[in-house]
Amino acid sequence: MRLAFELSGESESIPRAEVLAIFRGLVVQEIERVVVMDVEIFDQQLANRLAMTHAVIEVKDVCAQKLTSIYQAAQNIELPRVSVAVRAKRIGPGLKSVDVEATIGKALAERGFEIDLAHPQLLVRALLSDDVCIIGKTLTQINRSQFESRRPRFRPYFYPGVLLPRIARAAVNLSGIKAHELIFDPFCGTGGLLLEAGLIGATALGSDVDSRMVFGTKMNLDYFGVESTLLVQDAMRLALQDECVEAVTTDLPYGRSVSIHAQSLGQLTEMALDEILRILKSGARAVLISHNPIEREVLDVGFTIEGRHTQYVHKSLTREIVVVRK
Ligand SMILES: C[S@@+](CC[C@H](N)C(=O)[O-])C[C@H]1O[C@@H](n2cnc3c(N)ncnc32)[C@H](O)[C@@H]1O
């Protein structure tokens, strides 16, 4: 089955990488803000995990972005005999969405489909990107507003400057963690990453050297009904066995708004990376978020870099997200 993922525009590379990290299909086409992939079956639970995708469609046709081609395609696509509505999404320059909706709607009405704009049983979606139009059946529209309800200021324990839920969810997804696998955050702070990990069904293990943060994480996770195991420990000396976790996702301290419990940031980064490498299972991934470039340090420790992303926050803050594999 061929799927098209309509990616959000909030980052250049993270939305695409997030899809590829959790859907392990064969990518057949990539155009601006759309990934087309062949999969055996559509997994709704995996789609529900996505933070930076707007919608997933089952591709029925791909044609040139011209009204005549789109009309012809709509005359022939196979769809179940139910009531339909059409939504077109324009990404970049090209045809107007309303014209495409009208063209597809006309072809479907001529074929005898009932058009029901208020309560359609099926939403036909057209993605207009680069010079093509991808037409398909909407399988899911991601409820991105769910992340708003978990914004840091709505949690019982608040600390300024922490990750927002959408980027935290994407970071968890970039690790490729599956439900029931163990994911660890050695600098858990107020628990933003563990919260998103727990909500997708992973087993959350977290620690922080500051006991107030660990209590804060506990309050936040309890509030959202996420079970976890939490420890007060120094990330430079973890009380965990070798090769015991399936993924690590963490936001490294950067020595500005939060205190560093180490002689220097350099020493903390190096020793914590050594420990992360030690406790990760062989072949597992770590997703490391930082405010400073850390590529040299992760390579020195012995990781392989699989991906590197930047997230613009505001003019004096751009985060680096490095995906590494043991
Ligand atoms: C950037 S914050 C993590 C923020 C977190 N992602 C969140 O959303 O709340 C970094 C955390 O590292 C902790 N920390 C500093 N030095 C540490 C050390 N040596 N071992 C473990 N944690 C440490 C701080 O207490 C702080 O909570």
Ligand as a Chemical Component Dictionary entry (heavy atoms), coordinates in Angstrom:
data_LIG
# 
_chem_comp.id                   LIG 
_chem_comp.type                 NON-POLYMER 
_chem_comp.pdbx_formal_charge   0 
_chem_comp.three_letter_code    LIG 
# 
loop_
_chem_comp_atom.comp_id 
_chem_comp_atom.atom_id 
_chem_comp_atom.alt_atom_id 
_chem_comp_atom.type_symbol 
_chem_comp_atom.charge 
_chem_comp_atom.model_Cartn_x 
_chem_comp_atom.model_Cartn_y 
_chem_comp_atom.model_Cartn_z 
_chem_comp_atom.pdbx_ordinal 
LIG C1  C1  C 0  18.401 21.028 29.888 1  
LIG S1  S1  S 1  17.840 20.377 31.410 2  
LIG C2  C2  C 0  16.768 19.136 30.866 3  
LIG C3  C3  C 0  15.450 19.704 30.524 4  
LIG C4  C4  C 0  14.400 18.647 30.238 5  
LIG N1  N1  N 0  14.560 18.090 28.885 6  
LIG C5  C5  C 0  13.010 19.186 30.407 7  
LIG O1  O1  O 0  12.232 19.223 29.420 8  
LIG O2  O2  O -1 12.678 19.598 31.502 9  
LIG C6  C6  C 0  19.226 19.582 32.012 10 
LIG C7  C7  C 0  19.133 18.887 33.367 11 
LIG O3  O3  O 0  20.435 18.355 33.639 12 
LIG C8  C8  C 0  20.589 18.267 35.049 13 
LIG N2  N2  N 0  22.020 18.047 35.365 14 
LIG C9  C9  C 0  23.032 18.919 35.435 15 
LIG N3  N3  N 0  24.178 18.278 35.722 16 
LIG C10 C10 C 0  23.888 16.955 35.841 17 
LIG C11 C11 C 0  24.642 15.779 36.113 18 
LIG N4  N4  N 0  25.954 15.820 36.346 19 
LIG N5  N5  N 0  23.995 14.591 36.114 20 
LIG C12 C12 C 0  22.657 14.500 35.878 21 
LIG N6  N6  N 0  21.884 15.595 35.663 22 
LIG C13 C13 C 0  22.500 16.800 35.620 23 
LIG C14 C14 C 0  20.003 19.547 35.577 24 
LIG O4  O4  O 0  19.601 19.379 36.935 25 
LIG C15 C15 C 0  18.808 19.736 34.600 26 
LIG O5  O5  O 0  17.627 19.270 35.177 27 
# 
loop_
_chem_comp_bond.comp_id 
_chem_comp_bond.atom_id_1 
_chem_comp_bond.atom_id_2 
_chem_comp_bond.value_order 
_chem_comp_bond.pdbx_ordinal 
LIG C1  S1  SING 1  
LIG S1  C2  SING 2  
LIG S1  C6  SING 3  
LIG C2  C3  SING 4  
LIG C3  C4  SING 5  
LIG C4  N1  SING 6  
LIG C4  C5  SING 7  
LIG C5  O1  DOUB 8  
LIG C5  O2  SING 9  
LIG C6  C7  SING 10 
LIG C7  O3  SING 11 
LIG C7  C15 SING 12 
LIG O3  C8  SING 13 
LIG C8  N2  SING 14 
LIG C8  C14 SING 15 
LIG N2  C9  SING 16 
LIG N2  C13 SING 17 
LIG C9  N3  DOUB 18 
LIG N3  C10 SING 19 
LIG C10 C11 SING 20 
LIG C10 C13 DOUB 21 
LIG C11 N4  SING 22 
LIG C11 N5  DOUB 23 
LIG N5  C12 SING 24 
LIG C12 N6  DOUB 25 
LIG N6  C13 SING 26 
LIG C14 O4  SING 27 
LIG C14 C15 SING 28 
LIG C15 O5  SING 29 
# 
